[in-house]
Amino acid sequence: MRELLRTTTVYNAFRRAEDAAHFTLAVFPDERNLRALLKECAKAFFGAEDGSREAKLIEGESFSDCIILPPAGGKLSAELASGIAEEAILRPVEGDRKLFVLDAFHTVTPLVQNKLLKLLEEPPAGVFFLAGAASAHTVLPTVLSRANVFTEPPFSEEAIVAALARCHAGEKGISEAAAACGGVYSVAEDLLAGGGEDFRLAARFLTESGTEALCREIGEQKRPSFFAAVRLLLRDALFVRVGQGKFASVRSEAVRAIAARYTEHALTAALALTAQAEREIQFNANFAQAALALALRIRRENEV
């Protein structure tokens, strides 16, 4: 995973620490690996070589001149923001620079963002801020306007395949997971988990009757990568339907069954509808209800 993170534009910008802006915002769609990316950037900022004392301390979130907040799994509160302001005026301990790393900035409330605004705009000499967000839509425009923003695109399918091969050597389904994940590494890992359970559920979802019961089952499992699997099977079924099956990533009986079950129009519409369902889940829609709504919408499109 480290090799993949080090291909990002924000990491390579931080390798040139002398050019670092006082406030940098990395927009990275892989929320699960966002903190890991920020740590890699911090190591680059301090010139910490792999295996060095500084690199180990940054990885363990205990390097005195690199303050990583909030604690893993927490949120940046008003109290923590006040602590940042107090810590920022203190001199660095080991060098002449201090870096504040703010994880999960997309979860920071407008109140706390406004509390940090002046400090982000005019930090004390030698103080730098690196914030990471899974998306930018919850970051206030006033904060965005003061940041050097790096919006990282999804990784290429080839890069995901290579990373999965390094971290999950020998596992089956790597190419299918990479094709379905939308360039998000953690989704690819989810798709690999359970020996391809997401793809089996997706195939049942698109070919079986008894939709309501299956959607309840899907909702109980709350597999975030389920919709990515649905999307890939629909795409490959569309390839088969239009006579371009050689481009399919998944060449299975399930894909052929889906291609036979749905019209070309329905498959095309279903791809857009699945993307819509994924967005709804990101905004905390009920998983089972989102799956059932998707099934009903696809069914209607197939009847047109």
N, C-alpha and C positions, 0 to 999 in steps of 0.2 A: 504493500500500500504506500509506503514511503516514496518509492520510485515514482508512483503515479502522482502523488501530491506535489512532487518537485518538478513536475512539468507545467504547473500552473503559472500564469503570468504574475500573480501577486508574489509567489515564492521567489521567482527570478528577479522581481523588482527589489525584494528585500535582501537579495544577495549583494546588491549595491547599496549597502546601508548608508553610505554618505549621501545618497540621493533621496533617502526616505522622507516622505512628507510627515509633518507633525501629526496628522490624523489620516489614517488609511482605513477604508472600509472594503473588506473582501466579501462579495456576494457569491456564495458557493451553494449550489442546490442540494448537496449531500449533507443534511443536517447532522447525521450520526458521525460523520468524519470531519465536521467543521472544526472542532477543537484540535484534532490532530493536525489539520492544515495550519492553524494559527501557531501551534507549537513549532512546526517546521519553519515557518516564517520567522518566529522569534529566534530560533537557533541561527538562521541565516543573518539576522539583524546583528547578533552579537558575535558573528564569525565563529560559532561553536562547531568544531569538527565532530564528526561521528565518534562516539566513544569517549569524548573529552568530559572533564568534570562539569563544565558549563552545560554541555548538551544533556548530560544525565540529570543535572539539577533542573533544567528547563522542562525536561520530560516529566520529572517528578513534581513540577510546579513549586519548586522551593529555591529557585535562584533569586537572590535578594534584589537584583535590579530588573527583574521581569515579574511583574505582578499579574497573575492570571485570575480573572474574576468573571462571573461568580463561581463559587465552588461547583464542581461537576454536578450536573443535575439540578442546580438551583437557578434563581433568577436574580438579575441585578436590581436590587432594591434602592430606595432613597437613602437608606442608612449606609449601604455600600458606596453609593455615589458620594456621600459626604466624606467617607473614609478615603476615597480616591483623591478628593480635593486636598485633604490634609496630608496624605502621603506624597502628593505631587510636589509640594514645596520643600520636601526633604532632599538632601543631596544624595546622588547615587552612592552605593556602598563600595563597589568594586571598580567602577570605571567612571566615565563622564556622561553616560547616557542611562536613562531609565525608560523602560517600555511597559506600558499598561496594555494588557491583552484582554479585550472584552468579548467574551463568547456569547453566542445566541442573542445577538443584538436585536434580532427580529422579535424577540419576546419582551424587550424593554418597553415599559409604558411611556406614553408621551410626557408624563410628569417627570420621570427620571431622565428622559432624553433632554428635556428643557433644563433640568438641573445641571446636566453636564455640558450644556451647549457652550457657555463662555469658556470653560476650561479646554474643550476640544478645539475651540477657535484660537485661543491664545494661551497655550500651555507655558509653564515656566521653561527657561532655557534648559536644553538637554532632555526634556520630557517628550515622549512620543506615545501615540495611541494607535493600536491596531484593533479594530472591531471586526467581527465576523457575523454575517447574517445569512440565513438560508434563502431569504428573499428580501427585496428592498421595499416592498409595498407598505410595510409597517414602520419604516424609518421616516421620520419627519423630514419634509423638504428642507427645512432650515439646517438640519444635521447633514443631509446629503450635500447641500451646497458648500459645506465647509470641509468635506472629505475628498481625498483622492480615492476614487471608487474604482475597484477592479471587479468587473462582473465576469465570473468564470463560466465559460460555456460547458455543457456536458462533455464528458470524455468521449473519445471516439470508440466505436465498437472494438476496433483492433486493440486499443490501449486497455480496455476492460478485459478482453480475452487474455492479454499478456499478464495483467495483474492477478487475475483469477488463477492462471496457470502457476504463478509463483506462490500464491498463498493457499491454493487448494489443489495442488498437483494430484492428478489421478482421479479426481471426481468427475462423474459423468454430467453432461448437460451444461458445460461451460459456455459453449458457443451459443446455445439457446438462451442462457441467462444473460449473456452480454448483448444479444440482439434485442431482448425484451426490456432491458433495464432503463432505457432512455439515457444512457450515459452516466447514470448514478451508481457508483460502486456498491453502496450498501444495499440498494435494491437488487443488484446482481447477486450479492451474497444471500439475500433472502430467497431469491428464486432457486438457488442451489440447495438451500436447506430442505431437509425432509425428502431428499432424493427426487425433487421435482414435483412436490405435492401441489404447488400453485398451478402447474400446468395440468395436472390431473383434475383439479377442481375446476379450472377454466374450461377444460374439454367437457366435463359434465354440465357445467353451466350453459354451454352453448349447444348441447345436443340432447340433454335429457328433459323429460317432462317433470312435473312436481317442483316447479321453480321456487315456490314459497318456502318449502321445507329446506331446499338446498341453500337458499339465501339466508335462512336462519342459521344454518350450519356455518356458512361463510362468515356471517356476522359474529358468531360465537368465537371463531378462530381469530378474527381480526388480522388477517394476513395482509399487510399493506402492499405487498407485491402481487396480490391476486389480480388486480386490474391490469398490471403490466403484462401478466401472462395472457389475459384475455385479449389484450391489444395485439400481441404477437400472433396468437392463433388466428385472429380475424385477418390480420395483414397477410399471413401466409395462405389462408383459405382464399383470400381475394386473388392472390397470385395464381393459385390453382384454378380458380373459377375463370380467369381471363386467359388461361393457357400459358402462364409464365411460371409454372411450378418450379422451374430450375432455380428461381431466385429465393425460394422459401428457405427459411432457417430450420423449420421443423417439418420434416417430411414423414408424417405418420398417418395412420388410419383415421385418427381423430380429425386431423386437418382436412382430409378428403371428405369426411362425413360432414363437417361444417360447410365446406364448399358446396356440397350437394344439397344441404338443407336451406341455405340462404341465397337470395338473389344477389347479383352484383351490386345493385342499388343498396340493398340492405347491408351488405358487408361494408360498403363505402361509408354509409351513414353511421354504422355501428362503431367504426373507428373514431369518428368525431364524438359520438355519444360516450364512448369509454373514456376519452380524454376529459370530457365534461365531468364524468363521475369521479375521476381522479382528483379534479380540482375541488369538487364538493367535499371529498374526504379530507383534503388539506385544510378546508375550512370547518372541520369537525362535524361533518354530516354523519348521521347514523349509518354504520357500515352495512348492516343488513338491508336497510331501507334504500340505500344508494344502489346496492346490487339488484334489488327487486325492481326499482325504477328503471335501471338500465335494461334488465331483461324484458320488461314490458315495452320499452321504447324500441328495442331491436325487433321485437315481435311485430309491432305496428308497422315498422319500416318494411318488414318482409311481406306484409299483407298489401302493400301499396301496389 
